[in-house]
Amino acid sequence: MPMKIWIVMLCCFVAVKSFAQGCSDAGVCTMGSLRSDALPAKGMRDSTARQLKHSLVITPAISFGEQNTVNFTPTFDATFQLHKRFHANVKTGFNLTTGDLGLAYGASDLFVSGIVYFIRSDSMNFSFIAGGKFALDKPNFEIENQELPLSYQSSVGTQDILFGLSFNYKSWFAGAGFQYPLTNSTSTFSHSDYDSSSAVLNYFESNRLERKPDVVLRFEKKFYIRKIRLSLGAGIIWIYHLGNDTQLNNAGERVEIAGSKGTTLNITGNISYKISERWSCNFGVGFPVIVRDVRPDGLTRSLVLLPSVTYSF
């Protein structure tokens, strides 16, 4: 069996078997051109096909989070070429989370970004991306008049700015991103609001959470099987949370959350198939192998499944 097939099979096998915790991607590593499949190098396309300028991507993502919660997050991603070297990207969606505390739902964050391409050639793309994350819903979903932890909320509730660079050379992809929260979360989830026997005490507190910035590095290698219009990819996403987050204690004082600073390392794999000139589909997986000790933002993930369909026009 060819080596490229073994690599993808290994990625899928490990993903299914992994029970690590803590993906903690706040959004930057899948925004615009930082998504590795956002714009493949021109040399990887069918040379006889028309150069389609815009794309719509639907991703009904499923992920498994803190305390075995299950998240269903369909997202809608649209990219428009406004100029040969400038694209605009918009992404939003909906989130539904179920677990031992009940069922919660709400609108996901809105991501808006602009992408400037410094280099676009047959074998290489180099771009800069800048944008923002806007919370469309407050992280205050309640069941029986008690607020649920951030693991159940559709948004952390912060407004963020994001920057990044992406580089695509033939079958190689590299990206770097930075995400900086401008506001604190409006979550008031605190263990003190529950009795000592409640299962909610197993979740991280997040009372008026002040989340620190993230730095992200992403690398991926693709393998192309042109005869059947298939591509296989494997890569890593390294995320460093730049400081310990803080929250309010019972006395209303802001205190540091020890262990919330540090590194998360994720392994990714994906399979893409070009159905026609306009349509393609992709299935991706991701899971962490190194995690932060404490993750009060509710972004813990043990496994992420990313099926998607893309329409280009």
RAPE-V735895 format. One line per field, one symbol per residue. ss: DSSP state (@ for helix, = for strand, . for the rest). burial: I if it has 24 or more other C-alpha atoms within 12 Angstrom, else O. A space follows every 50 residues. Layout:
# RAPE-V735895
ss: ???
burial: ???
This chain:
# RAPE-V735895
ss: ..@@@@@@@@@@@@@@@..........@@@.@@@.......@@@...... ....===========@@@.==============..==============. .======..===========...===========.......==..==..@ @@.......==========..==========.........@@@.....@@ @@.......=...============@@@.============....===.. ...===.....=============....============.......... ============.
burial: OOOOOOIIOOIIOIIOOIIIIIIIIIIIIIIIIIIIIIIIIIOIIOOOOO OOOIIIIIIIIIIIIIIIIIIIIIIIIIIIIOOOOIIIIIIIIIIIIIIO IIIIIIIIIIIIIIIIIOOIOOOIIIIIIIIIIIIIIIIIIOOOOOIIII IIIIIIIIIIIIIIIIIIIIIIIIIIIIIIIOOIIIIIIIIOOOOOOOOI OOIIIIIIIIIIIIIIIIIIIIIIOOOOOIIIIIIIIIIIIOIIIIIIOO OOOOOIIOOIIIIIIIIIIIIIIIOOOIOIIIIIIIIIIIIIOIIIIIII IIIIIIIIIIIIO
